[in-house]
Amino acid sequence: MELDTQVCERARLARDPRFDGRFFIAVTSTGIYCRPVCPAPSPKPENVRYYPSAAAAAEAGFRPCLRCRPEASPGTPAWLGASATVSRALKLIGESALDNSGVETLAERLGMGSRHLRRLFLRYLGATPVAVAQTRRVHFAKNLIDETNLPMTQVAMAAGFGSIRRFNATFQKLYGRTPSELRKADAKASNGHQAGHYVFRLGYRPPYDWISLIEFLSPRATPGVEVVTPEEYRRTIFMEGHAGEFTVQPVPGKHSLELHIRYPNPAALFRVVERVRRIFDLGADPAEVSGHLGTDRRLKQVLKACPGLRVPGCWDGFEIAVRAVLGQQVSVKGATTLAGRLALQFGAPMPGGEGLLFPTAETLADADLSSIGLTKQRARTIRELAIAVAGGSLKFDGSLDLETFEHKITELPGIGPWTAQYIAMRMGEPDAFPSGDLYLREIARDAEAWRPWRAYAAMYWWKNNHRQGAEK
């Protein structure tokens, strides 16, 4: 991806947080790469090189700055120029797609050849898929070294390194120090974490409209599974045979959210953190979105009133699909009531704690859903959905493009284009647009002009109608 050097230079000199993670600064005189917000004295322009990703800077031979910590940046923006394919690939990498298989398998899941996928990564990120995955693993491990007291063997396992020897060698090469030496150098290493309890700071590019996101999630929170207040979001999770929970809160005065995870298996931490980032849309680039949508006079006012509006994501694709089916032709409150009954009747209790785990596809595939007050048609739709997911014929892993996903899921009885687009939207597809929605129908014919940000346009239009209703 071609970077505008003048824009990068202005952002670097201003230490503009809106550009954090959009590019990285490498300094030839020190051999270090930094974030645009690095507090270190600005290097001479002739010693500066710009890279579209941390992986590209690492591939060019630069090592991460220990002061601004590139691993703590908001990460690669979701927009990535025009490549939705690279965005889907990054989601799969975030789900550890390259930990146990190669680029060929990843490319096959995306429906293309591995050579073409490599070319796309080099074009938009300046590095290969393997290099990007490696940099993500290293950055996550560095976070664990700095912010937890996990033993190094567990840090290596959580970050996806196959062996402690490889883990040590990678850090020695990249940082010029072993992981243990890095931890000794960091005063925060004595933070006294409890076993199975981890705390992370997840950065974002400002502005960030926390209030609007919570206002969207709160009435849709499944009783027993999710708890949403103005100050925090909390929910139960189940992954790789283990149950846990997490809580997310905004950090006053900082461009970050604080994530508390209680989960017994550190090997899954990387995936948990990546999913939380998607729920809160932390990879978004609000300047890019508002710059594009702001050309429409109907959206301009709400863009100004609600800067940094995000598209709320979800923890699990199957769960949000069930929730979308429950919401067909009923109010949000009614759908939430049904979701609570579903969780209470068919979900599992949290081991040793309060709350419920959302029922699995395997459970709902054989469930008698009439007991919670569903119509026969709605019950059939959820069972067929569950059967397809349990049998592996339908996956919510983000590998399908929007058109293919809609075609595949609407083959199930009772799921139409509106439901498909809403599910895709909540799964992090920035161009999804449920045009059949009552409020969106009036603007659907003009939505083509908002590509590839139609999901954000939908959120802003819903917000606009909510504001107008509140004012009446």
Secondary structure as UniProt FT lines:
FT   HELIX           5..14
FT   HELIX           17..19
FT   TURN            21..22
FT   STRAND          23..27
FT   TURN            28..31
FT   STRAND          32..34
FT   TURN            36..37
FT   HELIX           45..47
FT   STRAND          48..51
FT   HELIX           54..59
FT   TURN            60..61
FT   STRAND          63..64
FT   TURN            66..68
FT   HELIX           70..72
FT   TURN            81..82
FT   HELIX           84..94
FT   TURN            95..99
FT   HELIX           103..109
FT   TURN            110..111
FT   HELIX           114..125
FT   HELIX           129..147
FT   HELIX           152..158
FT   TURN            159..160
FT   HELIX           164..175
FT   HELIX           179..185
FT   HELIX           187..190
FT   TURN            195..196
FT   STRAND          197..203
FT   HELIX           210..217
FT   HELIX           218..220
FT   TURN            223..225
FT   STRAND          226..228
FT   STRAND          233..239
FT   TURN            240..241
FT   STRAND          242..250
FT   TURN            252..253
FT   STRAND          256..262
FT   HELIX           266..268
FT   HELIX           269..279
FT   TURN            280..283
FT   HELIX           286..293
FT   TURN            294..295
FT   HELIX           297..305
FT   TURN            307..308
FT   HELIX           317..326
FT   TURN            327..329
FT   HELIX           332..346
FT   STRAND          348..349
FT   TURN            351..352
FT   STRAND          356..357
FT   HELIX           361..365
FT   HELIX           369..372
FT   HELIX           376..391
FT   HELIX           402..409
FT   TURN            410..411
FT   TURN            413..414
FT   HELIX           417..426
FT   TURN            427..428
FT   TURN            430..431
FT   TURN            435..436
FT   TURN            438..440
FT   HELIX           441..450
FT   TURN            451..452
FT   HELIX           454..471
//
